[in-house]
Every structure is written in structure tokens, then in C-alpha cells.
Amino acid sequence: MVTVTVHAGRERPIIQRHPWVFSGAIAHVRGNPAPGDVVDVCASDGSWLARGFWSGRSQLRVRLATWDKSQPLDETWLRETIARAVSGRERWLIDPSTACRLVFSEADGLPGLIVDRYGCYLAIQLLTQAMAVRAEQVVAALADLLAPRGIYERSDAEVREKEDLPPAVGLRWGEMPPRLPVTPITALGQPASGVRMFVDLPAGQKTGIYLDQAINHARVGAYCAGADTLDCFSYAGGFALAAAKAGATRLTLVDASADALALAADNLRLNKVTTPAEFVEGDAFHILRRYRAEQRQFDVVILDPPKFVYQQAHLERATRGYKDINLQALHLIRPGGILATFSCSGLVSADLFQKIIFGAAIDAGRDVQILERLAQAPDHPVLLSFPESEYLKGLICRVW
Ligand code: SAH
């Protein structure tokens, strides 16, 4: 077994079960690990700390997966850990049409493995060398445990580059998933907002639907009765659909992607929405400014931009981006209206996000009250020993 020894003073997070060992924490490596190999991690005095997987190229050089010295990280471990993740979500699996995340990487003890269930099909993402070299084991474990109709790999996220892995996309087991309607789950196992959404596993963004927002769609929708609603960064229209279900009088969906807007239009039809809807393709930063120049007003504005920041060095620029769109949005809201604003950048803490919205409110000259604080859906759990697993935050605000 390869042994990785960390510098004196770098043991604490490891003992506290943080799953990442950065390259800078490593004093020396005994042996010559191949990508994804199992390695033991020891303190500077030689005492055993944890066991994990080697990533030869990433700054995150070892992903830890067990703190029990007697636990081998073999195929049985992989199967049992996947089964544990699924068992925590069993109540969401009863209805065969639901969509939900089954495995959320480190937060489920499986660094680099994402599994989403869309009805009878599974979408997988293998984002570390450890999972990439175990692809066949992962697929076999999921096929045995869940007997899906098909398993489709969507490992085309940019983070694969950091692991020196090329994109990997395609059918890995069973039948090719068709474009199919699914119902995102809620905390109680009921359909989120009673909406159905199309999933196109080969063509959709990420693995299909933004499941992390499924509950928030309904939470925000609840403020949209009788509201002229702007869903900015709409993607497949999750918020617009919930708004329509709740009785919005008008929908405006803005997204840079024509495909996303076409999917949103299909989703509105699928749910028999008759609310007047306008689909605007373009850069939200420009469109919000144009609406301000045109003095357009809305009762509810929803902002759900993509991740703006991937590294600490870009945090300031991202902060300016968040402030800018929120400032523009505040100008468009009728007094007493609602701003529902999100950030999925893990590096932007809930505290910083609130400060950004505060700054935007001051500059806009508006009084803003927080009504609700929102987070990622419970099928994307936050592991206490891994605060990085908490990434999505949102505020529902009243704007005077
Ligand atoms: N609100 C959606 C998820 C949004 S994902 C939901 O709840 O399901 C972010 C979306 O922003 C993507 O669809 C992407 O196409 C879009 N996007 C990215 N940059 C943009 C920009 N500058 N202007 C408008 N849309 C943008």
C-alpha cells in the first residue's frame, strides 16, 4: 500500500474527517501510486490517519473515504456506500416518475461520484480519477442495486480537466434514455410543485434538471399569485412553471441559451400552462439594463445565475457580478414586490451573499426585507465535516 505522509500541523482537518488532502499538505509519498489508487495517509509521526484515493494531477491530491483502518476501499465498500446513499433517499424512489439525486459525491462519502435518478434511468458523473478508473464497478453496482432501464454517463464537467481526465459521455448500461417527463421530488416525497419537466440526458445541461432547486421552485412560486414574473437565468423554466402553477399573470423567461428556452417552452406546454409567456434569449446583464431603460416593472424577479466563481482569486470579480445583477433587478421591482435571488458559488458564503444584496439595496435606494432563506434540496445533503458541500443559497426578499 502506498503511504502518504502529511506535514506536521496538517493533521487536524484529516482527523476531523475533512475528505480533501491538498498537495501542499503532503510531506512525502512512499510508493508510486497510479491515478485513482488507494493510499494510506499518515501523520508526521507515522501514525495512521485515514485512507483514500490518489489523484496524481489535482491540487486535491488525496480524497479520503474512510477513517477506519480495517476498512478496505474495495468493490464491496463501493457497493455498500452507494447502497447507504440510496437507502437515505428510499422514500423518494417509490414513485417511478420522480427525479432526485441519489449520490452527492463527498457528502455521501463517495468523492467524485454523482448519480441522479430520472424516472427509470440513471445519469452518472465520474469527476475524480478514483471514480473514472472504477467506472465499470460503479455501473455494475448501480445496475444490481436499482435495476434501471439505462445508465447514461455525463462526465463532461470542466472539473474533469483538473483531474487530467477527458470528457466521457455515453450510454454505459441498458437502453438509451429517451427524452422523458419526470417529477422533481420534495422533502416530503411529494412532487415538488406538481410540475413535470422534460429530461434529455444526452442533450441537457449538467445531468438534466437543476434538482438542487426543485423545492425552491415551489417556495418562490408561492409568491407569484397574480404576479407579473421575470425568471432570469431560467434554463428549463423551473421557477416560471411553479409561478404559473401558483397563478402568475405573466411570465418573462430570460436565458442566454436558445435550447434552454425551447425546453422551457416545451415544459410549459407539458404542464398545460396558458399564462402568457415571453421567451427572451440573451445576456441577462444586458437585458436587465434594457428593461430599466424601458422602465419595465415586475412584481417578482427571480435571479438564478450559473456559478460565477471557481477559485478564490476570482471572488472579487464574482462579487461585483452578483451585485450588478441584483442592483439591476431591484430597479425593476414594483414597491412591495419580490426579489428571489440565488448563488450557487460555494466560495460565496451565505453571509457574503447577504452583504452583496445589502450593497445592491443601498445603491438602488430600496428597503429590502428578507422573508425566507433558502438552500439546496435535501437530496443534496451538507456533510458537517465537509462545509464545501453547502453551496446553494437563496433569499426571498420583499422590496419597497
Ligand atoms: N433557474 C434554473 C437553473 C439556471 S442554470 C432552474 O431553476 O432550473 C443557469 C442558466 O443561466 C443556464 O440555463 C444558462 O444558459 C444561463 N446563463 C448563463 N449565463 C447567462 C447570461 N449571461 N445571461 C443569461 N443567461 C445565462
Residues whose N, C-alpha, C, O or C-beta is under 5 A from the ligand:
A	BS01	SAH	Y210 Q213 F233 S234 Y235 A236 G238 F239 V254 D255 A256 S257 A260 G282 D283 A284 F285 D304 P305 P306
